[in-house]
Amino acid sequence: MQIDRELDARGLNCPLPILKAKKALTDMQSGQTLRVVATDPGSVRDFQAFAKQTGNELLEQQTLGMEFYHVMRRR
């Protein structure tokens, strides 16, 4: 999968990973993808809710150790 932009949100707690992702997506073009790396376990459900609320597509979520990867496509 092609990733157009990556955002490091490690060490940030809710709601900062979502706020940073929202800002990054605003600067991207429709169809581009953003991968966010976070360490907040709550980010898994937060990104699911964010996708539903904004219409951006949540393509993938992975947990590797203590890191959570979220891939979104801008609407």
VMD Tcl script that builds the backbone (N, CA, C; Angstrom):
set m [mol new atoms 225]
animate dup $m
set s [atomselect $m all]
$s set {name element resname resid chain x y z} {
  {N N MET 1 A 0.842 -1.178 0.000}
  {CA C MET 1 A 0.000 0.000 0.000}
  {C C MET 1 A 0.892 1.247 0.000}
  {N N GLN 2 A 0.557 2.189 -0.854}
  {CA C GLN 2 A 1.316 3.429 -0.918}
  {C C GLN 2 A 0.864 4.367 0.197}
  {N N ILE 3 A 1.823 4.884 0.934}
  {CA C ILE 3 A 1.552 5.850 1.993}
  {C C ILE 3 A 2.088 7.200 1.519}
  {N N ASP 4 A 1.214 8.195 1.463}
  {CA C ASP 4 A 1.625 9.512 0.984}
  {C C ASP 4 A 2.245 10.368 2.083}
  {N N ARG 5 A 1.825 10.130 3.313}
  {CA C ARG 5 A 2.346 10.932 4.424}
  {C C ARG 5 A 2.306 10.100 5.699}
  {N N GLU 6 A 3.314 10.298 6.556}
  {CA C GLU 6 A 3.336 9.587 7.837}
  {C C GLU 6 A 3.403 10.605 8.973}
  {N N LEU 7 A 2.663 10.301 10.023}
  {CA C LEU 7 A 2.590 11.191 11.184}
  {C C LEU 7 A 3.011 10.407 12.422}
  {N N ASP 8 A 3.983 10.924 13.142}
  {CA C ASP 8 A 4.452 10.284 14.376}
  {C C ASP 8 A 3.735 10.926 15.558}
  {N N ALA 9 A 2.837 10.165 16.173}
  {CA C ALA 9 A 2.088 10.658 17.340}
  {C C ALA 9 A 2.469 9.858 18.586}
  {N N ARG 10 A 3.654 9.269 18.577}
  {CA C ARG 10 A 4.114 8.502 19.732}
  {C C ARG 10 A 4.248 9.423 20.939}
  {N N GLY 11 A 3.790 8.929 22.097}
  {CA C GLY 11 A 3.911 9.690 23.339}
  {C C GLY 11 A 2.784 10.695 23.561}
  {N N LEU 12 A 1.901 10.835 22.569}
  {CA C LEU 12 A 0.787 11.777 22.702}
  {C C LEU 12 A -0.469 11.032 23.141}
  {N N ASN 13 A -1.231 11.633 24.030}
  {CA C ASN 13 A -2.480 11.029 24.501}
  {C C ASN 13 A -3.670 11.738 23.864}
  {N N CYS 14 A -4.801 11.068 23.922}
  {CA C CYS 14 A -6.056 11.574 23.388}
  {C C CYS 14 A -6.308 12.981 23.917}
  {N N PRO 15 A -6.700 13.898 23.108}
  {CA C PRO 15 A -7.104 13.789 21.704}
  {C C PRO 15 A -6.021 14.202 20.709}
  {N N LEU 16 A -4.773 14.372 21.161}
  {CA C LEU 16 A -3.729 14.912 20.283}
  {C C LEU 16 A -3.466 14.098 19.014}
  {N N PRO 17 A -3.414 12.753 19.050}
  {CA C PRO 17 A -3.204 12.033 17.781}
  {C C PRO 17 A -4.297 12.334 16.746}
  {N N ILE 18 A -5.534 12.431 17.208}
  {CA C ILE 18 A -6.646 12.735 16.296}
  {C C ILE 18 A -6.527 14.157 15.764}
  {N N LEU 19 A -6.216 15.101 16.624}
  {CA C LEU 19 A -6.095 16.495 16.193}
  {C C LEU 19 A -4.980 16.670 15.175}
  {N N LYS 20 A -3.852 16.012 15.402}
  {CA C LYS 20 A -2.738 16.089 14.452}
  {C C LYS 20 A -3.098 15.410 13.128}
  {N N ALA 21 A -3.815 14.293 13.204}
  {CA C ALA 21 A -4.244 13.605 11.984}
  {C C ALA 21 A -5.227 14.474 11.202}
  {N N LYS 22 A -6.129 15.124 11.913}
  {CA C LYS 22 A -7.112 15.994 11.253}
  {C C LYS 22 A -6.406 17.117 10.502}
  {N N LYS 23 A -5.412 17.729 11.135}
  {CA C LYS 23 A -4.659 18.807 10.499}
  {C C LYS 23 A -3.898 18.282 9.276}
  {N N ALA 24 A -3.277 17.125 9.418}
  {CA C ALA 24 A -2.515 16.550 8.303}
  {C C ALA 24 A -3.442 16.234 7.126}
  {N N LEU 25 A -4.598 15.647 7.402}
  {CA C LEU 25 A -5.540 15.300 6.336}
  {C C LEU 25 A -6.055 16.543 5.621}
  {N N THR 26 A -6.204 17.636 6.344}
  {CA C THR 26 A -6.668 18.883 5.743}
  {C C THR 26 A -5.696 19.376 4.675}
  {N N ASP 27 A -4.405 19.133 4.896}
  {CA C ASP 27 A -3.371 19.587 3.962}
  {C C ASP 27 A -3.142 18.616 2.808}
  {N N MET 28 A -3.878 17.505 2.783}
  {CA C MET 28 A -3.685 16.482 1.755}
  {C C MET 28 A -4.800 16.554 0.715}
  {N N GLN 29 A -4.542 15.923 -0.436}
  {CA C GLN 29 A -5.540 15.884 -1.501}
  {C C GLN 29 A -6.413 14.650 -1.347}
  {N N SER 30 A -7.604 14.717 -1.913}
  {CA C SER 30 A -8.537 13.597 -1.870}
  {C C SER 30 A -7.886 12.342 -2.444}
  {N N GLY 31 A -8.039 11.216 -1.726}
  {CA C GLY 31 A -7.480 9.945 -2.177}
  {C C GLY 31 A -6.097 9.635 -1.638}
  {N N GLN 32 A -5.425 10.636 -1.082}
  {CA C GLN 32 A -4.097 10.383 -0.523}
  {C C GLN 32 A -4.224 9.648 0.809}
  {N N THR 33 A -3.160 8.936 1.192}
  {CA C THR 33 A -3.197 8.136 2.413}
  {C C THR 33 A -2.241 8.687 3.466}
  {N N LEU 34 A -2.674 8.537 4.705}
  {CA C LEU 34 A -1.915 8.995 5.868}
  {C C LEU 34 A -1.765 7.828 6.831}
  {N N ARG 35 A -0.518 7.579 7.265}
  {CA C ARG 35 A -0.295 6.576 8.305}
  {C C ARG 35 A 0.088 7.304 9.587}
  {N N VAL 36 A -0.615 6.983 10.675}
  {CA C VAL 36 A -0.351 7.576 11.977}
  {C C VAL 36 A 0.182 6.484 12.895}
  {N N VAL 37 A 1.301 6.758 13.558}
  {CA C VAL 37 A 1.869 5.838 14.536}
  {C C VAL 37 A 1.646 6.452 15.911}
  {N N ALA 38 A 0.929 5.721 16.765}
  {CA C ALA 38 A 0.594 6.233 18.095}
  {C C ALA 38 A 0.938 5.194 19.156}
  {N N THR 39 A 1.083 5.664 20.397}
  {CA C THR 39 A 1.339 4.750 21.518}
  {C C THR 39 A 0.166 4.726 22.492}
  {N N ASP 40 A -0.845 5.534 22.250}
  {CA C ASP 40 A -2.038 5.581 23.107}
  {C C ASP 40 A -2.996 4.450 22.708}
  {N N PRO 41 A -3.245 3.478 23.605}
  {CA C PRO 41 A -4.155 2.376 23.263}
  {C C PRO 41 A -5.558 2.845 22.883}
  {N N GLY 42 A -5.980 3.986 23.414}
  {CA C GLY 42 A -7.287 4.532 23.084}
  {C C GLY 42 A -7.391 5.020 21.646}
  {N N SER 43 A -6.250 5.154 20.978}
  {CA C SER 43 A -6.263 5.652 19.602}
  {C C SER 43 A -6.975 4.688 18.654}
  {N N VAL 44 A -7.030 3.407 19.002}
  {CA C VAL 44 A -7.690 2.430 18.132}
  {C C VAL 44 A -9.168 2.802 17.969}
  {N N ARG 45 A -9.868 2.966 19.065}
  {CA C ARG 45 A -11.292 3.322 18.967}
  {C C ARG 45 A -11.471 4.773 18.529}
  {N N ASP 46 A -10.523 5.640 18.908}
  {CA C ASP 46 A -10.623 7.047 18.516}
  {C C ASP 46 A -10.578 7.200 16.992}
  {N N PHE 47 A -9.680 6.470 16.332}
  {CA C PHE 47 A -9.578 6.583 14.879}
  {C C PHE 47 A -10.783 5.953 14.178}
  {N N GLN 48 A -11.357 4.928 14.770}
  {CA C GLN 48 A -12.578 4.344 14.203}
  {C C GLN 48 A -13.710 5.359 14.243}
  {N N ALA 49 A -13.871 6.033 15.377}
  {CA C ALA 49 A -14.920 7.049 15.522}
  {C C ALA 49 A -14.640 8.253 14.622}
  {N N PHE 50 A -13.382 8.655 14.537}
  {CA C PHE 50 A -12.988 9.788 13.698}
  {C C PHE 50 A -13.335 9.526 12.232}
  {N N ALA 51 A -13.076 8.318 11.774}
  {CA C ALA 51 A -13.381 7.966 10.378}
  {C C ALA 51 A -14.890 8.057 10.118}
  {N N LYS 52 A -15.681 7.545 11.034}
  {CA C LYS 52 A -17.136 7.598 10.870}
  {C C LYS 52 A -17.658 9.033 10.867}
  {N N GLN 53 A -17.100 9.861 11.723}
  {CA C GLN 53 A -17.571 11.244 11.848}
  {C C GLN 53 A -17.167 12.117 10.671}
  {N N THR 54 A -15.989 11.862 10.091}
  {CA C THR 54 A -15.453 12.760 9.066}
  {C C THR 54 A -15.650 12.255 7.636}
  {N N GLY 55 A -15.918 10.965 7.477}
  {CA C GLY 55 A -16.050 10.418 6.133}
  {C C GLY 55 A -14.730 10.000 5.518}
  {N N ASN 56 A -13.626 10.218 6.229}
  {CA C ASN 56 A -12.337 9.699 5.761}
  {C C ASN 56 A -12.335 8.195 6.000}
  {N N GLU 57 A -11.696 7.456 5.099}
  {CA C GLU 57 A -11.744 5.994 5.170}
  {C C GLU 57 A -10.592 5.452 6.015}
  {N N LEU 58 A -10.933 4.623 6.990}
  {CA C LEU 58 A -9.929 3.935 7.796}
  {C C LEU 58 A -9.592 2.639 7.073}
  {N N LEU 59 A -8.423 2.597 6.447}
  {CA C LEU 59 A -8.046 1.452 5.612}
  {C C LEU 59 A -7.492 0.290 6.415}
  {N N GLU 60 A -6.758 0.604 7.480}
  {CA C GLU 60 A -6.053 -0.455 8.210}
  {C C GLU 60 A -5.694 0.015 9.609}
  {N N GLN 61 A -5.725 -0.919 10.551}
  {CA C GLN 61 A -5.215 -0.682 11.899}
  {C C GLN 61 A -4.391 -1.903 12.297}
  {N N GLN 62 A -3.213 -1.645 12.853}
  {CA C GLN 62 A -2.340 -2.723 13.312}
  {C C GLN 62 A -1.767 -2.356 14.674}
  {N N THR 63 A -1.543 -3.383 15.472}
  {CA C THR 63 A -0.856 -3.203 16.743}
  {C C THR 63 A 0.436 -4.003 16.675}
  {N N LEU 64 A 1.550 -3.314 16.860}
  {CA C LEU 64 A 2.853 -3.975 16.883}
  {C C LEU 64 A 3.535 -3.590 18.187}
  {N N GLY 65 A 3.549 -4.534 19.122}
  {CA C GLY 65 A 4.102 -4.237 20.444}
  {C C GLY 65 A 3.243 -3.201 21.136}
  {N N MET 66 A 3.854 -2.090 21.480}
  {CA C MET 66 A 3.140 -1.006 22.165}
  {C C MET 66 A 2.801 0.146 21.210}
  {N N GLU 67 A 2.898 -0.113 19.899}
  {CA C GLU 67 A 2.595 0.927 18.922}
  {C C GLU 67 A 1.365 0.546 18.107}
  {N N PHE 68 A 0.592 1.563 17.771}
  {CA C PHE 68 A -0.659 1.374 17.039}
  {C C PHE 68 A -0.565 2.142 15.719}
  {N N TYR 69 A -0.780 1.433 14.623}
  {CA C TYR 69 A -0.671 2.018 13.289}
  {C C TYR 69 A -2.069 2.165 12.696}
  {N N HIS 70 A -2.343 3.351 12.187}
  {CA C HIS 70 A -3.643 3.658 11.593}
  {C C HIS 70 A -3.389 4.222 10.201}
  {N N VAL 71 A -4.034 3.657 9.186}
  {CA C VAL 71 A -3.893 4.169 7.828}
  {C C VAL 71 A -5.257 4.676 7.372}
  {N N MET 72 A -5.263 5.939 6.964}
  {CA C MET 72 A -6.497 6.576 6.537}
  {C C MET 72 A -6.349 7.125 5.125}
  {N N ARG 73 A -7.471 7.129 4.397}
  {CA C ARG 73 A -7.514 7.746 3.069}
  {C C ARG 73 A -8.389 8.993 3.149}
  {N N ARG 74 A -7.840 10.086 2.649}
  {CA C ARG 74 A -8.608 11.347 2.675}
  {C C ARG 74 A -9.784 11.268 1.732}
  {N N ARG 75 A -10.923 11.728 2.214}
  {CA C ARG 75 A -12.140 11.704 1.387}
  {C C ARG 75 A -12.077 12.728 0.283}
}
mol reanalyze $m
mol bondsrecalc $m
mol representation Tube
mol addrep $m
